[in-house]
Amino acid sequence: MKIENIATRWLRIPLTPPIADSTHTLNAIDLILVEVTAGGVTGLCYMLSFDYAPAVLKGFVDQELKRHVLGLDADDIRGIFERNMRACEYVGQCGIAMWGISAIDTALWDLLARRLAVPVSLLWGRHVNAIPVYGSGGWVSYSENKLGDEVRGYLARGFRGVKMKIGGPSEDWDVARVKMVREMIGPDIALMVDANQALPLARAIRTARRLEDAGLTWIEEPLPRDDIEGYQRLAASTSIPLAAGEREYGVEPFRRLIAARAISVIQPDLLRVGGVTNWRLVAGLAETHRLALAPHFYREYDVHLAACYPNLIGIEWFDWLDPLLVNPLEIRDGLVVVPDRPGFGVQFRPEALKEYEVRT
């Protein structure tokens, strides 16, 4: 099966009002859909950019990567991954380049499973049919009332965990909001916090110590991603597990984090880490070192991948894409059901494509 075409679409969904974490204000959800066709069958992957270089992401696939893979054997997924990596070596194999490489890699796995008429999870030995899910959000731009409403909504739907943002205007502000949420949800619901790399080390240590009694499952990205020494010092200062990895490109940064014993929860991002090919390598590293796995954002894809690894804590849940999808994921008793549709089962509604597509 030779690759016949690679096509992209750009969707933009405004966020009204905007939302903010400790480091970014998000005004829109931009999605770049990458479709790879071979033998009349099409595999799909989407990239989330939040108005950060969506035209560049789209253009890199259209104008650079596409020319390297047209006509190649669609079943040679690892070979195509390596070919794309070599093609980008001169300009850099991370950043924008890795996003495009990851999208093509993921779309090829989707294509393969669709041709075989099986869900992707069966290709790697799925061992569970439903996996834990936690509701994510709690933006620093939310009022206490809005934060409470979001948390109550997740609880009403049976979620067994929630994650909220910290890194607000002050340490006291962060601690008060976290303790408010813990009181709301009780002791049996998992609670995680995410600082989006915003905290100086001294503040991170103080905040962690003040939250020791809040029963946190983890503190996510408290420090800049490359401050491994800082992560080591923070880990030595608190009993709360540290989580990171969503901003890392490729496998090597995870190897360094693991070797430094800097974090306890590994969080690969499908489009930064290197698609399905590298996601599975990182998950294997985590399992080998007895570390927990909690992938970042791409739930429709992560649910299939995560169902094959016993060290999974849970996958992250946002509702943003549900209105756009033909078959949104299903939650039962706080668990997300692994779909049995061929491939990853991601299909965008034609009406949504028409309404939100950006014409370039």
C-alpha positions as CSV (number, residue, x, y, z in Angstrom):
1,M,0.0,0.0,0.0
2,K,1.7,3.2,-1.2
3,I,0.9,6.5,0.4
4,E,-1.2,8.4,-2.2
5,N,-1.8,11.7,-0.4
6,I,-1.3,13.7,2.7
7,A,-3.9,16.4,3.3
8,T,-4.3,18.9,6.2
9,R,-7.2,21.0,7.5
10,W,-7.1,23.9,10.0
11,L,-10.0,24.3,12.4
12,R,-10.4,27.2,14.8
13,I,-12.9,27.2,17.7
14,P,-13.0,30.5,19.6
15,L,-12.8,30.4,23.4
16,T,-15.3,32.9,24.8
17,P,-14.3,34.1,27.3
18,P,-10.6,33.2,27.0
19,I,-9.0,30.9,29.7
20,A,-5.6,31.2,31.3
21,D,-3.1,29.2,33.2
22,S,-0.1,30.6,35.0
23,T,1.9,31.2,31.8
24,H,-0.6,31.5,28.9
25,T,-3.9,33.1,27.9
26,L,-5.8,30.9,25.4
27,N,-8.2,32.7,23.0
28,A,-8.9,29.8,20.6
29,I,-8.5,26.1,20.1
30,D,-6.7,25.6,16.8
31,L,-6.6,22.0,15.4
32,I,-4.6,20.9,12.4
33,L,-6.0,17.7,11.0
34,V,-3.5,15.5,9.2
35,E,-5.0,12.8,6.9
36,V,-2.8,10.1,5.2
37,T,-4.3,8.1,2.5
38,A,-3.1,4.7,1.0
39,G,-5.1,2.1,-0.8
40,G,-8.2,4.2,-0.6
41,V,-8.1,4.2,3.2
42,T,-7.4,7.3,5.3
43,G,-5.7,7.6,8.7
44,L,-6.2,10.7,10.8
45,C,-4.4,12.6,13.5
46,Y,-5.1,16.0,14.9
47,M,-2.7,18.5,16.4
48,L,-3.7,21.0,19.1
49,S,-2.0,24.4,18.9
50,F,-4.1,27.0,20.8
51,D,-3.3,29.7,18.2
52,Y,0.4,29.0,18.6
53,A,1.8,28.8,15.0
54,P,-1.1,26.8,13.5
55,A,-0.3,28.0,10.0
56,V,3.4,27.0,10.5
57,L,2.4,23.5,11.7
58,K,0.1,23.0,8.8
59,G,2.7,24.4,6.3
60,F,5.5,22.1,7.6
61,V,3.4,19.0,6.8
62,D,2.2,20.4,3.5
63,Q,5.4,21.9,2.2
64,E,8.1,19.8,3.8
65,L,7.2,16.3,5.2
66,K,4.7,15.4,2.5
67,R,7.3,15.4,-0.2
68,H,9.5,12.9,1.7
69,V,6.8,10.2,2.2
70,L,4.5,10.2,-0.9
71,G,4.8,6.9,-2.7
72,L,6.3,5.1,0.3
73,D,4.9,1.8,1.7
74,A,2.3,2.9,4.3
75,D,3.0,-0.3,6.4
76,D,6.7,0.7,7.0
77,I,5.7,3.0,9.8
78,R,9.0,2.9,11.7
79,G,10.9,3.4,8.4
80,I,8.9,6.5,7.6
81,F,9.4,7.9,11.1
82,E,13.2,7.5,10.7
83,R,13.1,9.0,7.2
84,N,11.3,12.1,8.4
85,M,13.7,12.4,11.3
86,R,16.7,12.3,8.9
87,A,15.0,14.8,6.6
88,C,14.7,17.3,9.5
89,E,18.1,16.8,11.1
90,Y,19.6,19.9,9.5
91,V,16.9,22.3,10.7
92,G,16.2,20.4,14.0
93,Q,14.2,17.4,15.0
94,C,12.1,18.9,17.8
95,G,9.6,21.7,17.9
96,I,7.5,22.2,14.8
97,A,9.3,19.4,13.0
98,M,8.5,16.8,15.7
99,W,4.8,17.8,15.7
100,G,4.6,17.1,12.0
101,I,6.6,13.8,12.2
102,S,4.3,12.7,15.2
103,A,1.1,13.5,13.3
104,I,2.1,11.5,10.3
105,D,3.3,8.6,12.5
106,T,0.0,8.5,14.4
107,A,-2.1,8.8,11.2
108,L,-0.2,5.8,9.8
109,W,-1.0,3.7,12.8
110,D,-4.6,4.7,12.5
111,L,-4.5,3.9,8.8
112,L,-3.1,0.4,9.4
113,A,-5.7,-0.5,12.0
114,R,-8.5,0.8,9.8
115,R,-7.3,-1.4,6.9
116,L,-7.3,-4.4,9.3
117,A,-10.7,-3.3,10.7
118,V,-9.5,-3.5,14.3
119,P,-9.1,-0.9,17.1
120,V,-5.5,0.3,17.4
121,S,-5.3,-1.0,21.0
122,L,-5.5,-4.6,19.8
123,L,-2.3,-4.1,17.7
124,W,-0.3,-3.7,21.0
125,G,-2.0,-6.2,23.3
126,R,-4.9,-4.3,25.0
127,H,-5.3,-5.8,28.5
128,V,-8.2,-3.6,29.8
129,N,-11.4,-2.4,28.2
130,A,-11.8,0.8,30.4
131,I,-9.3,3.0,32.1
132,P,-9.4,5.8,34.8
133,V,-10.0,9.3,33.7
134,Y,-9.7,12.6,35.5
135,G,-11.3,15.9,34.8
136,S,-8.8,18.7,33.9
137,G,-9.2,22.4,34.1
138,G,-9.4,24.7,37.2
139,W,-7.8,27.6,35.2
140,V,-6.3,30.4,37.2
141,S,-8.6,32.8,35.3
142,Y,-11.6,31.1,36.9
143,S,-13.4,32.7,39.9
144,E,-13.9,30.4,42.9
145,N,-17.5,30.0,41.9
146,K,-16.6,28.9,38.4
147,L,-13.9,26.6,39.7
148,G,-16.5,25.0,42.1
149,D,-19.0,24.6,39.3
150,E,-16.5,22.8,37.1
151,V,-15.4,20.4,39.9
152,R,-19.0,19.6,40.8
153,G,-19.8,18.9,37.2
154,Y,-16.9,16.4,37.0
155,L,-18.1,14.7,40.2
156,A,-21.7,14.5,38.9
157,R,-20.4,12.6,35.9
158,G,-18.6,10.0,38.1
159,F,-15.0,11.2,37.6
160,R,-12.7,9.8,40.1
161,G,-10.1,12.6,40.0
162,V,-9.8,16.3,39.1
163,K,-6.9,18.5,38.2
164,M,-6.6,22.3,38.8
165,K,-4.1,25.0,38.0
166,I,-1.9,26.8,40.5
167,G,0.7,29.5,39.9
168,G,-1.8,32.3,40.5
169,P,-1.1,35.8,42.0
170,S,0.3,34.5,45.3
171,E,1.2,31.4,47.2
172,D,-1.6,32.0,49.6
173,W,-4.1,32.2,46.7
174,D,-2.9,28.9,45.4
175,V,-3.1,27.1,48.7
176,A,-6.6,28.5,49.6
177,R,-8.1,27.3,46.2
178,V,-6.5,23.8,46.5
179,K,-7.8,23.3,50.0
180,M,-11.3,24.6,48.9
181,V,-11.4,22.0,46.2
182,R,-10.2,19.2,48.5
183,E,-13.0,20.1,51.0
184,M,-15.5,20.0,48.1
185,I,-14.5,16.6,46.8
186,G,-13.7,14.8,50.0
187,P,-10.8,12.4,50.7
188,D,-11.6,9.7,48.2
189,I,-11.4,11.7,44.9
190,A,-7.9,12.1,43.5
191,L,-6.7,15.7,43.3
192,M,-3.8,17.0,41.2
193,V,-2.4,20.4,40.6
194,D,-0.6,21.9,37.6
195,A,1.7,24.9,37.7
196,N,2.7,25.0,34.0
197,Q,6.4,25.5,34.8
198,A,5.6,28.9,36.5
199,L,7.0,28.5,40.1
200,P,10.4,29.6,41.3
201,L,12.0,26.8,43.2
202,A,11.7,28.4,46.6
203,R,8.0,29.1,46.1
204,A,7.5,25.5,44.8
205,I,9.1,24.1,47.9
206,R,7.0,26.3,50.2
207,T,3.8,25.5,48.3
208,A,4.4,21.8,48.4
209,R,5.0,21.8,52.1
210,R,1.8,23.7,52.7
211,L,-0.1,21.2,50.6
212,E,1.2,18.1,52.2
213,D,-2.1,17.6,54.1
214,A,-4.2,18.1,50.9
215,G,-3.7,14.5,49.7
216,L,-2.4,15.4,46.3
217,T,-1.7,12.7,43.8
218,W,0.9,14.8,42.1
219,I,2.2,18.3,41.5
220,E,2.6,18.8,37.7
221,E,5.3,20.9,36.0
222,P,6.1,23.0,39.0
223,L,9.4,24.2,37.5
224,P,10.9,24.9,34.1
225,R,11.1,21.7,32.1
226,D,14.9,21.8,31.8
227,D,15.6,22.4,35.5
228,I,16.4,18.8,36.4
229,E,18.5,19.9,39.5
230,G,15.5,21.9,40.7
231,Y,13.2,18.9,40.3
232,Q,15.6,16.8,42.3
233,R,15.7,19.4,45.1
234,L,11.9,19.8,45.2
235,A,11.4,16.0,45.1
236,A,13.7,15.7,48.2
237,S,11.7,18.4,50.0
238,T,8.2,16.9,49.7
239,S,6.4,13.6,49.9
240,I,4.0,14.7,47.0
241,P,5.0,13.0,43.7
242,L,6.2,15.2,40.9
243,A,4.9,14.9,37.3
244,A,6.3,16.2,34.1
245,G,7.1,15.4,30.5
246,E,4.4,17.0,28.4
247,R,6.8,19.6,27.0
248,E,9.5,17.1,26.1
249,Y,10.5,16.3,22.5
250,G,11.6,12.7,21.7
251,V,12.7,10.0,24.1
252,E,16.0,11.3,25.4
253,P,14.7,13.9,27.8
254,F,12.6,11.3,29.5
255,R,15.7,9.1,29.9
256,R,17.5,12.0,31.6
257,L,14.5,12.8,33.9
258,I,14.2,9.1,34.9
259,A,18.0,8.7,35.4
260,A,18.0,11.8,37.7
261,R,15.1,10.3,39.7
262,A,13.5,13.8,39.4
263,I,9.9,12.8,38.8
264,S,7.5,10.0,39.7
265,V,4.8,10.4,37.0
266,I,5.7,10.4,33.3
267,Q,3.5,12.5,31.0
268,P,4.3,12.1,27.3
269,D,2.5,14.3,24.9
270,L,1.6,12.4,21.7
271,L,2.5,15.2,19.3
272,R,5.7,16.3,21.0
273,V,7.2,13.0,22.0
274,G,7.2,11.6,18.5
275,G,3.8,10.0,17.8
276,V,2.8,6.5,18.6
277,T,6.3,5.2,17.9
278,N,8.0,7.2,20.6
279,W,5.0,7.4,23.0
280,R,5.3,3.6,23.4
281,L,9.1,3.8,23.9
282,V,8.6,6.3,26.7
283,A,5.8,4.2,28.3
284,G,8.1,1.3,28.2
285,L,10.8,3.3,30.0
286,A,8.3,4.3,32.7
287,E,7.1,0.7,33.2
288,T,10.7,-0.6,33.3
289,H,11.6,1.9,36.1
290,R,8.3,1.3,37.9
291,L,7.1,4.9,37.4
292,A,3.5,5.9,36.8
293,L,2.1,6.9,33.4
294,A,-0.3,9.8,32.9
295,P,-0.3,11.1,29.2
296,H,-1.1,14.6,28.3
297,F,-4.2,15.8,26.5
298,Y,-4.8,13.6,23.5
299,R,-7.5,11.4,25.1
300,E,-8.9,9.9,21.9
301,Y,-5.5,8.5,21.0
302,D,-4.2,8.0,24.6
303,V,-7.1,5.8,25.6
304,H,-5.9,3.1,23.1
305,L,-2.3,3.4,24.0
306,A,-2.8,3.6,27.8
307,A,-5.0,0.4,27.7
308,C,-1.9,-1.6,27.0
309,Y,0.2,-0.5,30.0
310,P,-0.4,-1.6,33.6
311,N,1.4,1.4,35.1
312,L,-1.2,3.9,33.9
313,I,-2.8,6.3,36.5
314,G,-5.3,7.8,34.2
315,I,-5.9,10.0,31.1
316,E,-6.7,13.7,31.0
317,W,-10.2,14.8,30.1
318,F,-11.4,18.0,28.4
319,D,-14.8,18.4,26.8
320,W,-13.7,20.8,24.1
321,L,-13.8,18.4,21.2
322,D,-16.9,16.4,22.0
323,P,-19.3,18.6,19.9
324,L,-17.0,18.2,16.9
325,L,-16.7,14.4,16.9
326,V,-19.0,11.8,15.4
327,N,-18.4,9.3,18.3
328,P,-17.1,11.1,21.5
329,L,-15.6,8.8,24.1
330,E,-17.9,7.2,26.6
331,I,-17.5,7.3,30.4
332,R,-19.0,4.6,32.6
333,D,-18.5,4.6,36.4
334,G,-15.6,7.0,36.2
335,L,-13.8,5.0,33.6
336,V,-13.4,5.8,29.9
337,V,-14.4,2.9,27.6
338,V,-11.8,1.9,25.1
339,P,-13.6,2.1,21.7
340,D,-13.9,-1.0,19.5
341,R,-14.2,1.1,16.3
342,P,-11.5,0.5,13.7
343,G,-8.4,2.6,14.1
344,F,-8.4,5.2,16.8
345,G,-12.1,5.8,16.0
346,V,-11.6,9.6,15.6
347,Q,-14.0,11.2,13.0
348,F,-15.0,14.8,12.8
349,R,-18.6,15.8,12.0
350,P,-18.9,17.2,8.5
351,E,-20.9,20.2,9.9
352,A,-18.1,21.0,12.4
353,L,-15.5,20.9,9.5
354,K,-17.7,23.3,7.5
355,E,-18.3,25.6,10.5
356,Y,-14.8,25.9,11.9
357,E,-12.4,25.3,9.0
358,V,-10.0,28.1,8.3
359,R,-9.5,28.6,4.5
360,T,-5.9,29.3,3.5
